[in-house]
Amino acid sequence: MSRLTIIVAATTANGIGKNNKLPWRLAKEMSYFSRVTTNAPEGKMNGVIMGRNTWESIPQKFQPLPRRINVVISRNKDYDPMGSRKTTTPVHLCSDIDSALAKVSPGGEGAVHRNFVIGGVSLYTETLALLPSSSSTFVDRVLLTRILSPAFEDCDVYMPDFLASGWTRANHKELSEWTGIDVPEGVQVENGVEYEFQMWLRSSN
């Protein structure tokens, strides 16, 4: 059974992007993302699974995301995520979520701790639709950075309203314990943006 964790920052209307970029600049929130997705026991790594557009939205100087197994999903089998650039960080091109998980399983890359789905909206939608009752692969938790204000009404990409049913919010202690880091509690304010770190669990777990 493969359990996935979605990690995403979204407005109260579930806006997550504009022009293939984040509508906000939040250094502390990006640090949280990095710490959560890299934190793993010694000798293990986490997988970060993303679509091609999400990969291309990452500035080249930060590609691939270090200390993580990067998996890029694209139907174009000739697509080369790294081009002529060299890296010692694992980067894999896969055609679908099943082949992606084959790369980030104990039988694939090696000692994998956790797998995070980091975008974009089509991959969020696809993985959220996988249910424990019918699939051996499913999302069992969502790490949501809820952007409380401003509204960022000019977003042009929105993630599904996964909270419509079947999810329960964990408390802050549970969030910190699961991530293994000291997560700031309550509403954070950065560059005039108010946001909060949340963790939501699939209620059927």
C-alpha positions as CSV (number, residue, x, y, z in Angstrom):
1,M,0.0,0.0,0.0
2,S,1.4,3.4,-1.0
3,R,0.4,6.4,0.9
4,L,0.9,9.8,-0.5
5,T,1.1,13.2,1.1
6,I,0.0,16.3,-0.8
7,I,1.8,19.5,0.2
8,V,0.3,22.7,-1.1
9,A,-0.3,26.4,-0.3
10,A,-3.8,27.6,-1.3
11,T,-6.1,30.5,-0.7
12,T,-9.4,30.2,1.1
13,A,-10.9,29.8,-2.5
14,N,-8.3,27.1,-3.2
15,G,-6.2,29.3,-5.6
16,I,-2.7,28.0,-5.9
17,G,-1.1,29.8,-8.8
18,K,-1.0,32.5,-11.5
19,N,0.8,32.3,-14.8
20,N,2.5,29.1,-13.7
21,K,4.0,30.8,-10.6
22,L,3.1,31.3,-7.0
23,P,1.1,34.5,-6.5
24,W,2.9,35.2,-3.2
25,R,6.5,35.4,-2.0
26,L,6.8,33.8,1.4
27,A,10.4,32.8,2.3
28,K,9.3,31.2,5.6
29,E,6.7,29.2,3.9
30,M,9.2,27.9,1.3
31,S,11.5,27.1,4.1
32,Y,8.7,25.0,5.7
33,F,8.2,23.2,2.4
34,S,11.9,22.4,2.2
35,R,12.3,21.2,5.8
36,V,9.2,19.0,5.6
37,T,10.0,17.4,2.3
38,T,13.7,16.8,3.1
39,N,13.3,15.6,6.7
40,A,13.9,11.8,6.8
41,P,15.8,9.3,9.0
42,E,19.5,8.8,8.3
43,G,20.0,6.7,5.3
44,K,16.6,7.5,3.8
45,M,15.2,10.1,1.4
46,N,11.8,11.4,0.5
47,G,10.3,11.4,-2.9
48,V,8.8,14.6,-4.5
49,I,6.4,13.8,-7.3
50,M,5.4,16.6,-9.7
51,G,4.0,17.3,-13.1
52,R,6.1,18.8,-15.9
53,N,4.7,22.3,-15.4
54,T,5.5,22.3,-11.7
55,W,9.1,21.1,-12.5
56,E,9.5,23.9,-15.1
57,S,8.1,26.5,-12.6
58,I,11.1,25.8,-10.3
59,P,14.0,28.1,-11.2
60,Q,16.8,26.1,-12.9
61,K,19.3,27.0,-10.2
62,F,17.1,25.1,-7.7
63,Q,16.5,22.1,-10.0
64,P,16.5,19.4,-8.9
65,L,15.3,19.8,-5.4
66,P,18.3,18.6,-3.3
67,R,18.3,15.7,-0.8
68,R,15.1,14.4,-2.4
69,I,14.2,11.9,-5.1
70,N,12.7,14.1,-7.9
71,V,10.1,12.4,-10.0
72,V,8.6,14.3,-13.0
73,I,5.5,13.0,-14.6
74,S,5.0,13.7,-18.4
75,R,3.4,11.9,-21.2
76,N,6.2,13.0,-23.5
77,K,8.7,10.1,-23.1
78,D,11.4,12.2,-24.9
79,Y,11.2,15.0,-22.4
80,D,14.5,15.5,-20.5
81,P,14.0,17.3,-17.2
82,M,17.7,18.1,-16.8
83,G,18.8,18.6,-20.4
84,S,22.5,18.7,-20.6
85,R,22.9,19.7,-16.9
86,K,24.6,17.2,-14.6
87,T,23.4,16.3,-11.1
88,T,24.0,13.7,-8.4
89,T,20.5,14.2,-7.1
90,P,18.1,11.5,-8.4
91,V,15.8,12.7,-11.1
92,H,13.3,10.4,-12.9
93,L,10.9,10.9,-15.8
94,C,7.7,8.9,-15.5
95,S,4.6,8.6,-17.7
96,D,2.1,8.2,-14.9
97,I,1.6,7.9,-11.1
98,D,2.1,4.2,-11.1
99,S,5.5,4.3,-12.8
100,A,6.4,7.2,-10.6
101,L,5.7,5.2,-7.4
102,A,7.9,2.4,-8.8
103,K,10.8,4.8,-8.6
104,V,10.1,5.9,-5.0
105,S,9.4,2.5,-3.4
106,P,11.8,0.2,-1.4
107,G,12.2,-1.8,-4.6
108,G,12.9,1.3,-6.7
109,E,15.4,4.0,-5.6
110,G,16.1,2.3,-2.3
111,A,15.3,3.4,1.3
112,V,12.4,5.8,0.8
113,H,10.8,7.4,3.8
114,R,7.8,9.4,2.5
115,N,6.4,10.5,-0.9
116,F,5.1,14.0,-1.4
117,V,2.9,15.2,-4.3
118,I,3.9,18.8,-4.9
119,G,1.8,19.8,-7.9
120,G,0.3,20.8,-10.2
121,V,-3.5,20.8,-10.1
122,S,-3.9,17.8,-12.5
123,L,-1.7,15.6,-10.3
124,Y,-3.5,16.9,-7.2
125,T,-6.8,16.0,-8.8
126,E,-5.7,12.6,-9.9
127,T,-4.2,11.5,-6.6
128,L,-7.0,12.9,-4.5
129,A,-9.4,10.8,-6.6
130,L,-7.6,7.6,-5.6
131,L,-9.6,6.0,-2.7
132,P,-8.4,3.5,-0.1
133,S,-11.5,1.3,-0.9
134,S,-10.5,0.8,-4.5
135,S,-6.8,1.6,-4.9
136,S,-3.6,0.5,-3.2
137,T,-2.2,4.0,-3.7
138,F,-4.0,7.0,-2.1
139,V,-3.5,10.3,-0.4
140,D,-3.9,9.9,3.3
141,R,-3.0,13.4,4.4
142,V,-2.7,17.0,3.0
143,L,-0.2,19.5,4.4
144,L,-2.0,22.7,3.6
145,T,-0.6,26.2,4.0
146,R,-3.9,28.1,4.1
147,I,-3.4,31.6,2.7
148,L,-6.0,33.6,4.7
149,S,-5.5,37.1,3.4
150,P,-5.4,38.8,1.0
151,A,-7.7,36.8,-1.2
152,F,-5.4,36.7,-4.3
153,E,-8.5,36.7,-6.5
154,D,-6.4,36.9,-9.6
155,C,-5.3,33.2,-9.3
156,D,-5.9,31.3,-12.5
157,V,-5.2,27.8,-11.1
158,Y,-7.3,26.1,-8.4
159,M,-6.9,22.8,-6.6
160,P,-10.0,20.6,-5.9
161,D,-12.0,21.4,-2.8
162,F,-10.9,18.2,-1.1
163,L,-12.3,19.4,2.3
164,A,-15.9,19.0,1.0
165,S,-16.1,15.6,2.7
166,G,-14.0,12.9,4.3
167,W,-11.3,14.9,5.9
168,T,-10.4,15.8,9.5
169,R,-8.0,18.5,10.6
170,A,-5.2,17.4,12.9
171,N,-4.1,19.5,15.8
172,H,-0.8,21.4,15.8
173,K,0.9,18.9,18.0
174,E,0.1,16.1,15.6
175,L,1.4,18.3,12.7
176,S,4.7,18.9,14.4
177,E,5.1,15.3,15.5
178,W,4.4,13.9,12.0
179,T,6.7,16.4,10.2
180,G,9.4,16.0,12.8
181,I,10.1,19.8,12.8
182,D,9.1,22.7,14.9
183,V,6.1,24.1,13.0
184,P,5.1,27.7,13.8
185,E,1.7,27.7,15.4
186,G,-1.3,30.0,14.6
187,V,-1.6,32.7,12.0
188,Q,1.7,33.8,10.5
189,V,2.3,37.2,8.9
190,E,4.9,37.7,6.1
191,N,5.1,40.4,3.4
192,G,1.6,41.4,4.3
193,V,0.2,37.9,3.8
194,E,-1.5,36.0,6.6
195,Y,-1.3,32.2,6.5
196,E,-1.5,29.1,8.7
197,F,0.1,25.7,8.6
198,Q,-2.5,22.9,8.7
199,M,-2.6,19.1,8.3
200,W,-5.7,17.3,7.2
201,L,-6.2,13.5,7.5
202,R,-8.4,11.3,5.4
203,S,-11.2,10.4,7.9
204,S,-11.3,6.7,6.8
205,N,-7.7,6.1,8.1
